Amino acid sequence: HEPMYHLLAMLAFVELGVSASTMPTVLGIFLFGIHNISFGGCLLQMFSMHSFTLMESGILLAMSVDRFVAIYSPLRYTTILTIPRITGMGATIALRSLVLMFPLLFLLKGLPFCGHNNLTHSYCLHSDLIKLPCADTRPNSILGLFVITSTFGLDSLLIMVSYLLILHTVLGIASGAGQWKALNTCVSHICAVLVYYVPMISLSLLHRFRQHLSPLLQTVMANAYLFLPPAVNPIIY
């Protein structure tokens, strides 16, 4: 189980990063009534939060590959997923997140802001920030859509492909008990994926239909999106 534990350690580190980057403003608003943040602080929070959430998506994909290898070739599991390979996967995931986030940061930094710069959420979200500048933000929107598609979209598709391969492998196992035992090793990961993606999709839908929904519901879902996975995953695992 050593490769899986290394991936879990990466997941825990990333979730702590998400919580640490957003906790100052969340606590400031809900405990101390502090509703202001500097532009530089907001950009730093946006960059940190989105970088860690992108990493989390990549790690969940790596964990689905881990489950496939464990079921498809259990005797060679630790020889295929060696520590250098796990480390390489983690480094690639981190590098991908940083490379995709830096252009978003620099594009946003160069825009002029005017009027009342009021954010919807208790943290600095890119989709929230690009509504504030008094300039054309279409390049920001297009790049943001590309980042979402090439990370969350691609990762979720590859996770589904991994589980189709897992299901195909499990159906090839002769005994029913063996099939159940193999599938049972994936339950925790499936729960972690659902805890991560369901609040994210729900928040995206709320953003689309926000004019018809209660602001309280939007606030609850926005905070659940960030804090539900770090709170629930330790229980799941």
N, C-alpha and C positions, 0 to 999 in steps of 0.2 A: 504493500500500500504506500510505499515511500513516495513515488511520483505524485500520487493524489494529494498527499499531505503537503508537499511543496507548493502545489497549485492552490490548495486551501490557504496556505500562508500568504501567498500573493494576493488572493481574494480578500483576506482579512486586512492586509496592509492598504490595499486600494480603498476599501470601504472606510477605514479609519481616515484616509486622506480626504474622501468626500465629506465625511462628517466634520473633520477639523477645518476644512475650507469654508464651510457654510455655517457652522455653529456660531461664530461671533455675531453675525448679523441677526440670526434667528433668536439667539438669547437676548441680544440687545433690544430687539423689538418687543418680544413677549414678556421679558422679565424687567427690563429697565426703561422701556418706552423710548429708546433711541431709534429714530427713524431716518437718520442721515448717514451717508457714506460718501467718501471722496471719490472722484472719478477714477483716480489711480487705484484706490482700494477696490473699487467695483470691477475694474478690468482684471486685476489680480485674482479676485475671487472667481470671476467668470472663467478665466483661463484655468485655474486650479480645479474647479469643480467639474468643468466639461472634460478636462484631460483625464481626471480620475474615472469619470463615468464611462468614457471611451475605453479606458484600460479594463474596466470591469466587464464590459461587453466582450472584449477580446479574451479575457481569462475564462469566461463562461464557455466560449467557443473551444478554447484549449482543453477545458475539462470534459467537454463532450467527446473530443478526440481521445482523451484519456480513457473514458468509459468504453469507447469502441474498441480500442486496443486491448483493454482488460478482458473484454468479452470474446473478441475475435481470436486473440492469441494470448491466453492467460499465462502459458508457460514461458513466453518470451517477453512478457509485459515489462519487467524491470530492465531487460537488455535493450528493448526498443526505446522506451522513455527513460533514458539515462539522465542524471543530474545536469550534465552540460547541455543536453537538448532541452530540458525543462527551462534552464536558465536562458538559453537562446530564445525560446518562445516568449518568455517574460520580457526580455530586452527588446524583441521585435514589436511586441504589443505596446510597450512604453514609447518606443521611438515613433511608431505609427501615430499614436495619440498626439505627441508633441509636434510632429511635422504637420499634421492637419490643423492643429489649433493655432500655431503661430501666425499664419496668414489672416485668420479671423481676427486675432488680436490687433494686428497692425492696421487692417482695414478699418476697424472700429475706432482705433485711436486717432486716425486722421480726419474723422468726421466732425463737423461743427454741431454743438448742442445749444439749444436755445429754448426759452419758455420754461414751463414747469416740468422738470424731469422726475416724474413720479413712476416708480416701478410697481408692477402688479404683485410680485412675490416678495418673500422675506429674504431673498438672495438675488444675485445678479445673473439673470438668464440671458443668453445671447438673443433669443427670439424676442425677449422683452426689451432689451437695450436698443435693437435696431429700429424700434418704433419711435425713438425719441429724437434722433438728429433731424435738423431742418435742412436736409440734403437728400440726394438720390441714394438709396440704400439697396438698390437692386443687386449690385455685385456682392454685397454682404449676404443677401437672401439666397442668391444662386450658390455661393460658396458654402453657406450653411447647409443647404439642401444636399450638396455634393458630399459634405462631411457625414451627414446623417445616413445617406444612401450607402456610402462606401464603408461605413462602420456598422451601425445598428442593423441596417437593411441586409448587408452582406453576411454579417455574423449570424443573424437569426436564420437566414436561408441555409447557411452551412451547418448550423446546429440541427435544423430539420433534416438535412441530408445525412448527418451523422446518425441520427436516430432511425432513419429509414434503413441504413446499413446495419445498425444494431438489431433492429426488428428482423431483418432478413437473416442475420446470423443466428438469432435466438430461435427462429422458426426451424432452423436446420438442426437444432439440438433434439436428440431422440426422445428423452424423457420429459414429462410434464414438470416434474420436480426441478430438473435442470434448467428448464425454460424460466420457471418462476424465480429460481435463485439468481439467474443472470439478470432478469429484469429488475429484481429487487435492489441490485447494486446501483441502478440508475435513478431510484426514487428521489433521493436527496438532491441530485443535480436537477432533475425536472422541476422540483419545488423551487429551487434557487432561481432557475430560469423564469418561472412564472412570477415569482416575487419581484424579479427585476423588470420584466417586460410588461406585465399587466398594468402597474401604476404608470409606466412611461406612455403606453398607448392611451390609457385613460386620460392622462394630462394633455396629450396631443389633441384628443377629441374635445376636451373641455376648452382648449384654446380656440378650436374651430367654431364652437357653438357658445362661446362665453357670454354673448349678449342675452341669451335666453336662460342662463343658469345663475344660481345664487353665488355671490362672491365668497360666501363661507365655504361652499363646496369646492370652489377653485383653490382656496387657501389650504384646505385640508388635503386635497389631492396633490397639490404642489409640494407640501411637506412630506406626505406619505411617499411620494416618488423618490425623495432623497433619503429618508430615514428608515423606511420600512426594510429594505434589504439588509443594512448593517444590524438592525435590531433582531430580525427574524433568522438570518442565516446561521448565527451561532446555535440557535435552537434546532434548526433543521439538521445541522451536522453533529 
